[in-house]
Amino acid sequence: MPLLPISPPGRLLIAVLLGVSAALLAPASFADAPDDAMPDEAPAAESAAVVDSVEAERLAAGARAFLATLKPDARLQAFLDQTVKRLLAKDARARKAKTISIGLIDLQPGKAPRLAHWHGDTPVYPASVVKFVYLIAAYAWQEQGRLEIDPWLDRQLTAMIYRSSNTATQKVFRTLTGTEAGPALAADDYSLFRDRRLLVKHWLEALGVTGIHSIHPTYNGGGDLYGRDIQLLQDASVEGGISNASGNYKNRQAMTGIGTAKLLALVATDRGVEPDSAAAIRGRMQRDPRKQPYLRNRIAGGAMQTEGVVVYAKTGTWGPIYADAGIIRARSGRQLALAVFIDSTPAYRGPFIAKLARACTEALLGP
């Protein structure tokens, strides 16, 4: 169901974020889809929803307070540094990577979270990892009354996360932001389009999560990237994005290891969204290498070699990018949030991520 924006007060509200009137925020993406287009198109809007601004701010304040307790930990940092160096010494292909950005957060029940990273503040193109960001946003939007995860949207979320469908991601992202694909826009219309595309990023920042530039869907190629989407990719005035190799797209998606691990830590500890929503998000992200053999070189493939461990993650693979971001949970309740982004030419597809996840699990979570 499409985004139904209005303009009551509240930090996370659309009108506050965008600085525009409710009249300009028309019903979103697929509101004009004919009935016979279902279920491939989203249902039409019925009425403007009342956004729960008080509850949204309560959740955001709780997330910010939790992340404020997150501190770098010297012992955890020494462990991560030694582990990465040991793995790289044995993996010549990984050593050739242009960038490896890692964020690691140790979540021990009853204790303050501990942070370590390896170039974790370096932004990297995330490929499909960004899809879990839009999954979380969908549940947050539902809690705020902006949309309903009805059967149509439920199918899109499943396709986006489990099958990593770019087409489904485009539908989800357009629903979240109230935007559609189409020809290039004139200045005033483009300004509104651009502001709407920033909604998810601004919501993350309200939670205290930075380092995630999530303002685009993902694309298949073959014509689904054109017009106003290219306008935004070329817009260097929007801060936080990264350029492609040719330099013609100044404003691509970007995620850092630290920022990604922080968002995972919120989901792991039922923060940022209500506990029921966090549980539903984790359920959609649960991984099993026995059913998904391609995960053998990812977080799940390494961490789940330890008995009793469960992994909730989203992988990303595209060209030079090999990435994974996930929550590793032990029976004891202790958890790790781990994000790894590898940018390498020639492309790396080796076991570094799995070996790192296994080492972290064995050393920090135990049997």
Order of alpha helices (4+ residues) and beta strands (2+ residues): alpha-alpha-beta-alpha-alpha-beta-beta-alpha-alpha-alpha-alpha-alpha-beta-alpha-beta-alpha-alpha-beta-alpha-beta-beta-beta-alpha
